Amino acid sequence: MKYLAAYLLLVQGGNTAPSASDVSSLLSAVNADVDEARISALLKELEGKDIQELIAEGNTKLASVPTGGAAASSGAGAAAGGAAAAEEEAAAEEEEKEESDDDMGFGLFD
């Protein structure tokens, strides 16, 4: 992952085609261990590919990954219902909290 991050930093910095020595020197600058074989493998995989297209392709793949647990898999209606239930629970907890102060016989600023 650090090799890809270094590669992407170099691209973001204006180097459209970072070499193995560029990636290696960047990692060495931050005292990271460098494995030349991994850098070579990364560069071989990225050779001839546009990094912006790869990022866009990855974003479309990530969009299809469910991330919301049960509410996300059961649809937007359930998510909206879950949000309403969560609000009701929060209101009930707030009310209980206020009542518990009354039970103690004194208030915070009395």
C-alpha positions as CSV (number, residue, x, y, z in Angstrom):
1,M,0.0,0.0,0.0
2,K,2.8,2.4,0.8
3,Y,4.2,1.9,-2.7
4,L,0.9,2.8,-4.3
5,A,0.6,5.8,-2.0
6,A,4.1,7.0,-2.9
7,Y,3.3,6.5,-6.6
8,L,0.0,8.5,-6.3
9,L,1.8,11.3,-4.3
10,L,4.3,11.6,-7.1
11,V,1.6,11.7,-9.8
12,Q,-0.3,14.3,-7.7
13,G,3.0,16.3,-7.5
14,G,3.2,16.5,-11.3
15,N,5.3,13.5,-12.2
16,T,3.0,11.8,-14.7
17,A,5.1,8.6,-15.0
18,P,7.1,8.0,-11.8
19,S,10.0,5.6,-12.1
20,A,11.1,2.9,-9.6
21,S,13.9,5.3,-8.5
22,D,11.4,8.1,-7.9
23,V,9.2,5.9,-5.7
24,S,12.2,4.5,-3.9
25,S,13.7,7.9,-3.2
26,L,10.3,9.2,-1.9
27,L,10.0,6.3,0.5
28,S,13.6,6.6,1.6
29,A,13.0,10.2,2.4
30,V,10.6,9.2,5.1
31,N,12.8,6.4,6.3
32,A,10.4,3.7,5.0
33,D,11.7,0.2,4.1
34,V,11.9,-0.2,0.4
35,D,11.4,-3.5,-1.5
36,E,12.5,-3.0,-5.1
37,A,10.6,-6.1,-6.2
38,R,7.3,-4.7,-5.0
39,I,8.0,-1.4,-6.7
40,S,8.7,-3.2,-9.9
41,A,5.5,-5.2,-9.6
42,L,3.5,-2.1,-9.0
43,L,5.0,-0.3,-12.0
44,K,4.5,-3.3,-14.2
45,E,0.7,-3.4,-13.3
46,L,0.3,0.4,-13.9
47,E,2.3,0.5,-17.1
48,G,0.4,2.0,-19.9
49,K,-2.7,2.8,-17.8
50,D,-4.1,6.2,-17.0
51,I,-4.2,6.7,-13.2
52,Q,-7.3,8.9,-13.3
53,E,-9.2,6.2,-15.3
54,L,-8.1,3.6,-12.7
55,I,-9.4,5.7,-9.8
56,A,-12.7,6.3,-11.6
57,E,-13.1,2.6,-12.2
58,G,-12.3,1.9,-8.6
59,N,-14.9,4.4,-7.4
60,T,-17.6,2.7,-9.5
61,K,-16.7,-0.7,-8.0
62,L,-16.7,0.8,-4.4
63,A,-20.2,2.3,-5.1
64,S,-21.6,-1.2,-5.3
65,V,-20.2,-2.3,-2.0
66,P,-22.9,-2.3,0.8
67,T,-21.7,-0.3,3.8
68,G,-24.8,0.4,5.9
69,G,-25.5,-3.0,7.4
70,A,-29.0,-4.3,7.6
71,A,-30.7,-1.0,6.9
72,A,-28.9,-0.5,3.7
73,S,-29.7,-4.0,2.4
74,S,-33.4,-3.7,3.2
75,G,-33.9,-0.5,1.2
76,A,-34.3,3.2,1.6
77,G,-37.8,2.8,3.2
78,A,-36.3,0.8,6.1
79,A,-33.5,3.3,6.5
80,A,-36.0,6.2,6.8
81,G,-38.0,4.2,9.3
82,G,-34.9,3.4,11.2
83,A,-33.9,7.0,11.4
84,A,-37.4,7.9,12.8
85,A,-37.1,5.2,15.4
86,A,-33.6,6.4,16.3
87,E,-35.0,9.9,16.8
88,E,-37.8,8.6,19.0
89,E,-35.3,6.6,21.1
90,A,-33.1,9.7,21.5
91,A,-36.1,11.8,22.6
92,A,-37.2,9.0,25.1
93,E,-33.6,8.9,26.5
94,E,-33.6,12.7,26.9
95,E,-36.9,12.6,28.7
96,E,-35.7,9.8,31.0
97,K,-32.5,11.8,31.7
98,E,-34.6,14.8,32.7
99,E,-36.9,12.7,34.9
100,S,-33.9,11.1,36.7
101,D,-32.7,14.6,37.7
102,D,-36.1,15.2,39.3
103,D,-35.9,12.0,41.3
104,M,-32.7,13.1,43.0
105,G,-34.5,16.0,44.7
106,F,-32.2,18.7,43.4
107,G,-31.2,20.3,40.1
108,L,-27.8,21.1,38.7
109,F,-28.0,24.9,39.4
110,D,-30.0,24.8,42.7
